[in-house]
Amino acid sequence: MRIMGFVGSPRKGGNTDALVGEVLRGAASLGATTEKVFLNDLDARGCQACDTCRAGEGYTGCVLDDDMRAVHEKLIESDAFVLGCPIYCFGPSAQAKIFLDRWYGLGYKENGERRSKLRGKKMVLCLVYGDDNPFTSGAMNAFATFRDEAAWCGVEMASVLYGTANKPGEIRENARIMEEAYAAGRGLAKA
Ligand SMILES: Cc1cc2nc3c(=O)[nH]c(=O)nc-3n(C[C@H](O)[C@H](O)[C@H](O)COP(=O)(O)O)c2cc1C
């Protein structure tokens, strides 16, 4: 069982990092092989809408020759993944949005039907925001974006964790969400 973790915050040791780390720790406790990727470290552009990935039959992969290529290989090889995203300006951080937009390049055509290399994978989503209310924080906007894109790609949203934090690592003081994160990781590893 291979489980990837993606951190959509630039803050290493921040709240998103802490939650993703806890999900991976839970998964590793059941023997899963885990790896964490900081999306902010990638040299990766947004989707260029060239549609080369949709031009013929079968999977060709994204034509962009950047760090997302290796990330896509890891994603394809994984059984499940966790994506952590801080709320920035009432939506996903730019780092997480680029990652999400590039899922487009994991799509392909088979017998004229749209398919995705992500189809059938399980996903845990972690959202962190400064506001004390998930509805006014913008977390719901980000949630809807990830939920709809996951559904479009055939990814199963196994669980969604969300909580308030501001100072780096402050989310660790929230025992409920840390326990949920650990359990969500174990859930992925059992699936
Ligand atoms: C550029 C920027 C925009 C932000 N916008 C929002 C927002 O719209 N809503 C909110 O509740 N918090 C917002 N925040 C607060 C972060 O979501 C919060 O500090 C979170 O804990 C950051 O996660 P991290 O520690 O993983 O970086 C923003 C923070 C930054 C830096």
The ligand as an ORCA input file, in Angstrom:
! r2SCAN-3c Opt
* xyz 0 1
  C      -2.544     34.894      1.851
  C      -3.398     34.356      2.956
  C      -4.763     34.396      2.801
  C      -5.588     33.870      3.808
  N      -6.944     33.882      3.608
  C      -7.761     33.325      4.528
  C      -9.186     33.277      4.307
  O      -9.714     33.693      3.281
  N      -9.962     32.695      5.264
  C      -9.434     32.207      6.441
  O     -10.211     31.715      7.285
  N      -8.083     32.229      6.670
  C      -7.243     32.754      5.743
  N      -5.874     32.757      5.945
  C      -5.328     32.130      7.176
  C      -4.757     30.714      6.921
  O      -5.701     29.871      6.278
  C      -4.340     30.067      8.251
  O      -3.317     30.875      8.871
  C      -3.845     28.647      8.145
  O      -3.587     28.125      9.443
  C      -2.578     28.550      7.320
  O      -2.191     27.190      7.247
  P      -0.644     26.745      7.325
  O      -0.200     26.901      8.765
  O      -0.633     25.349      6.862
  O       0.117     27.648      6.409
  C      -5.019     33.297      4.990
  C      -3.627     33.288      5.138
  C      -2.828     33.817      4.148
  C      -1.316     33.787      4.321
*
